[in-house]
Amino acid sequence: MSLEEAARQLKMAGHDAQVAFDCVGLGDLERAQEHAVTLRAAADAAEVALSRALQDMTPEQAQLEGERAIIALEDA
């Protein structure tokens, strides 16, 4: 996985965390739990991608790839 995928997964996890939080406030616990599960899956996928990047990339490569990943997500 690329850093772009890691960033995308982290963004999805953040969204799911906010939805789960809002659902708790509304008392919709089933929906909150669903989003908690999907945020966990997204966070786990991001962690795998980041772990792999730590093994495969130099700090300079990570910086360049990270900048590209953020720009790509902003353009989407």
C-alpha positions as CSV (number, residue, x, y, z in Angstrom):
1,M,0.0,0.0,0.0
2,S,1.1,3.6,-0.7
3,L,1.1,6.6,1.6
4,E,-1.8,7.8,-0.5
5,E,-3.8,4.8,0.6
6,A,-2.7,5.3,4.2
7,A,-3.9,8.9,4.1
8,R,-7.2,7.9,2.5
9,Q,-7.8,5.2,5.2
10,L,-7.0,7.7,7.9
11,K,-9.4,10.2,6.4
12,M,-12.1,7.6,6.3
13,A,-11.4,6.5,9.9
14,G,-11.8,10.1,11.0
15,H,-15.1,10.4,9.2
16,D,-16.4,7.2,10.7
17,A,-15.3,8.3,14.2
18,Q,-17.3,11.6,13.8
19,V,-20.4,9.7,12.6
20,A,-20.1,7.2,15.4
21,F,-19.8,10.0,17.9
22,D,-22.8,11.8,16.4
23,C,-24.8,8.6,16.5
24,V,-24.0,8.1,20.2
25,G,-25.4,11.6,20.8
26,L,-28.6,10.7,19.0
27,G,-28.9,7.4,20.8
28,D,-28.5,5.3,17.6
29,L,-26.1,2.8,19.2
30,E,-26.4,0.2,16.4
31,R,-25.3,2.7,13.8
32,A,-22.6,4.0,16.2
33,Q,-21.2,0.5,16.6
34,E,-21.2,-0.1,12.8
35,H,-19.2,3.1,12.2
36,A,-16.9,2.2,15.1
37,V,-16.1,-1.1,13.4
38,T,-15.5,0.5,10.0
39,L,-13.2,3.1,11.6
40,R,-11.2,0.4,13.2
41,A,-10.8,-1.4,9.9
42,A,-9.7,1.8,8.2
43,A,-7.3,2.6,11.0
44,D,-5.8,-0.9,10.9
45,A,-5.4,-0.7,7.1
46,A,-3.6,2.7,7.5
47,E,-1.3,1.2,10.2
48,V,-0.3,-1.6,7.8
49,A,0.5,0.8,5.0
50,L,2.5,3.1,7.4
51,S,4.4,0.1,8.8
52,R,5.3,-1.0,5.3
53,A,6.3,2.5,4.3
54,L,8.6,2.7,7.4
55,Q,10.4,-0.5,6.1
56,D,10.5,0.5,2.4
57,M,11.1,4.3,2.3
58,T,13.8,6.7,3.3
59,P,12.6,9.8,5.2
60,E,13.1,11.8,2.0
61,Q,11.0,9.4,0.0
62,A,8.3,9.4,2.7
63,Q,8.2,13.2,2.7
64,L,7.8,13.4,-1.1
65,E,5.2,10.6,-1.2
66,G,3.3,12.0,1.8
67,E,3.1,15.4,0.1
68,R,1.8,13.8,-3.1
69,A,-0.7,11.8,-1.1
70,I,-2.2,14.8,0.7
71,I,-2.4,16.8,-2.6
72,A,-4.1,13.9,-4.3
73,L,-6.7,13.7,-1.5
74,E,-7.3,17.4,-1.6
75,D,-7.9,17.3,-5.3
76,A,-10.4,14.4,-5.0
